[in-house]
């Protein structure tokens, strides 16, 4: 009971003043950003594309430009079974819902390019197709899993006659991009 009597003896004005001061301190902390929610992740994702110096050799062995098509996919099965002609006309038919977004770039030998994109909500995989001159002897298609919610960078490598894609965690992606 002694504790109750002590609280009762403190004037209400002192309690109100202490409460107002505490609220003011909390407001001050918020002004400095101490209690703010973290900033939302940027919806844009980055693709680093690198074409080798000897990419896509012509009949005389000289490097040539190559077309690269970047696909956002919900499933890889149809993409991996389709031939190049069907993939080129992917967005023209709405029946194929596995490829969601398609973007095409032309890259010259030795070119490096950074591309930003916004992932489709249903995107689970990324696919790339390189239109090499000698498709029969080239690895012209590649697929990798991509988590749109996680901080990842996509790395696309266009070698002489082989394309590859890899999702790299952003901490590693920074070091790879600097190389």
C-alpha positions as CSV (number, residue, x, y, z in Angstrom):
1,X,0.0,0.0,0.0
2,X,2.9,2.3,0.5
3,X,3.5,2.3,-3.3
4,X,0.0,3.3,-4.0
5,X,0.2,6.1,-1.5
6,X,3.4,7.4,-3.2
7,X,1.8,7.5,-6.6
8,X,-1.3,9.2,-5.2
9,X,0.9,11.9,-3.6
10,X,2.6,12.8,-6.9
11,X,0.7,15.8,-8.4
12,X,-1.1,15.1,-11.6
13,X,0.7,18.0,-13.3
14,X,4.0,16.3,-12.8
15,X,2.7,13.0,-14.2
16,X,1.3,14.8,-17.3
17,X,4.5,16.7,-17.8
18,X,6.6,13.5,-17.6
19,X,4.2,11.8,-20.1
20,X,4.4,14.7,-22.5
21,X,8.2,14.8,-22.3
22,X,8.3,11.0,-23.0
23,X,6.1,11.4,-26.1
24,X,8.2,14.3,-27.2
25,X,11.3,12.2,-27.0
26,X,9.7,9.4,-29.0
27,X,8.6,12.0,-31.7
28,X,12.2,13.2,-31.8
29,X,13.5,9.7,-32.3
30,X,11.1,9.3,-35.2
31,X,12.3,12.6,-36.7
32,X,15.8,11.2,-36.7
33,X,14.7,8.0,-38.4
34,X,15.4,5.7,-35.5
35,X,11.9,4.1,-35.6
36,X,11.1,4.2,-39.3
37,X,10.2,1.2,-41.3
38,X,12.8,0.1,-43.8
39,X,12.5,1.4,-47.3
40,X,10.7,-0.9,-49.8
41,X,12.9,-2.8,-52.2
42,X,13.4,-1.3,-55.6
43,X,11.2,-3.3,-58.0
44,X,13.8,-3.0,-60.8
45,X,16.2,-5.8,-61.2
46,X,19.5,-5.7,-63.1
47,X,20.9,-7.9,-65.9
48,X,24.6,-7.6,-66.7
49,X,25.2,-8.9,-70.2
50,X,28.7,-9.6,-71.5
51,X,29.5,-10.6,-75.1
52,X,32.9,-12.3,-75.6
53,X,35.4,-10.8,-78.1
54,X,35.1,-13.9,-80.3
55,X,31.2,-14.3,-80.1
56,X,29.2,-15.7,-83.0
57,X,32.0,-16.3,-85.6
58,X,30.9,-16.0,-89.3
59,X,32.1,-18.3,-92.1
60,X,35.5,-16.7,-92.1
61,X,35.9,-17.0,-88.3
62,X,35.4,-13.3,-87.6
63,X,33.2,-12.3,-84.6
64,X,29.8,-11.0,-85.4
65,X,26.9,-9.3,-83.6
66,X,24.4,-11.6,-82.0
67,X,20.7,-11.2,-81.0
68,X,19.9,-12.0,-77.4
69,X,16.4,-12.5,-76.3
70,X,15.6,-12.3,-72.6
71,X,12.5,-14.1,-71.3
72,X,10.6,-13.9,-68.0
73,X,9.2,-17.4,-67.5
74,X,6.6,-19.0,-65.2
75,X,7.7,-22.5,-66.3
76,X,10.7,-23.8,-68.2
77,X,9.2,-27.0,-69.7
78,X,7.6,-25.4,-72.8
79,X,10.5,-23.0,-73.2
80,X,13.1,-25.8,-73.3
81,X,11.0,-27.9,-75.7
82,X,10.3,-25.0,-78.2
83,X,12.4,-24.5,-81.3
84,X,13.8,-21.0,-82.1
85,X,11.0,-20.2,-84.5
86,X,8.4,-20.7,-81.9
87,X,10.4,-18.7,-79.3
88,X,10.7,-15.8,-81.8
89,X,6.9,-15.6,-82.0
90,X,6.3,-16.3,-78.3
91,X,4.3,-13.1,-77.5
92,X,2.2,-13.2,-80.7
93,X,0.1,-16.1,-79.3
94,X,-1.5,-15.8,-75.9
95,X,-1.8,-19.6,-75.7
96,X,1.7,-19.9,-74.3
97,X,1.4,-18.4,-70.9
98,X,4.7,-19.7,-69.7
99,X,6.7,-16.8,-71.2
100,X,5.5,-13.7,-69.6
101,X,7.8,-10.9,-71.0
102,X,10.3,-10.9,-73.8
103,X,13.0,-8.3,-74.6
104,X,15.5,-8.5,-77.5
105,X,19.0,-6.9,-77.7
106,X,21.7,-6.9,-80.3
107,X,25.2,-7.1,-78.9
108,X,28.5,-6.6,-80.7
109,X,31.6,-8.7,-79.9
110,X,33.2,-7.4,-76.6
111,X,30.2,-5.3,-75.7
112,X,29.0,-5.0,-72.1
113,X,25.5,-3.9,-71.3
114,X,23.5,-3.3,-68.1
115,X,19.7,-3.6,-68.4
116,X,17.1,-2.9,-65.7
117,X,13.7,-4.7,-65.8
118,X,10.7,-5.0,-63.6
119,X,9.9,-8.7,-62.9
120,X,6.4,-9.9,-63.8
121,X,4.5,-11.0,-60.7
122,X,4.3,-14.6,-61.9
123,X,8.0,-14.8,-63.0
124,X,9.8,-17.8,-61.5
125,X,12.6,-18.3,-64.0
126,X,14.6,-16.4,-66.5
127,X,15.5,-17.7,-70.0
128,X,17.9,-16.4,-72.6
129,X,18.2,-17.2,-76.3
130,X,21.2,-16.2,-78.4
131,X,20.7,-16.4,-82.2
132,X,24.1,-17.8,-83.2
133,X,24.9,-18.2,-86.8
134,X,25.7,-21.9,-86.3
135,X,22.7,-23.0,-84.2
136,X,23.3,-26.7,-84.7
137,X,26.7,-26.5,-83.0
138,X,25.9,-23.9,-80.4
139,X,24.3,-23.9,-76.9
140,X,21.8,-21.2,-77.8
141,X,19.4,-21.3,-74.9
142,X,19.8,-21.2,-71.1
143,X,17.5,-21.1,-68.0
144,X,18.0,-20.2,-64.4
145,X,15.7,-19.8,-61.3
146,X,15.2,-16.2,-60.3
147,X,13.7,-15.0,-57.0
148,X,12.1,-11.5,-57.7
149,X,11.8,-10.8,-54.0
150,X,15.5,-11.4,-53.2
151,X,18.3,-9.0,-54.1
152,X,19.9,-10.7,-57.1
153,X,21.6,-9.7,-60.2
154,X,21.4,-11.7,-63.4
155,X,24.6,-12.3,-65.3
156,X,24.3,-13.3,-69.0
157,X,27.5,-14.4,-70.7
158,X,27.7,-14.8,-74.5
159,X,30.7,-16.9,-75.3
160,X,31.9,-17.9,-78.7
161,X,29.1,-20.4,-79.3
162,X,27.4,-20.7,-75.9
163,X,25.1,-18.6,-73.8
164,X,24.7,-18.9,-70.0
165,X,22.6,-17.1,-67.4
166,X,23.1,-17.1,-63.7
167,X,21.4,-15.4,-60.8
168,X,24.0,-14.0,-58.4
169,X,23.2,-12.6,-54.9
170,X,23.7,-8.9,-54.9
171,X,26.7,-8.8,-52.7
172,X,28.6,-11.1,-55.1
173,X,27.0,-9.3,-58.1
174,X,28.8,-6.1,-57.1
175,X,32.2,-7.8,-57.0
176,X,31.5,-9.6,-60.3
177,X,30.4,-6.4,-62.0
178,X,33.5,-4.6,-60.9
179,X,35.8,-7.3,-62.5
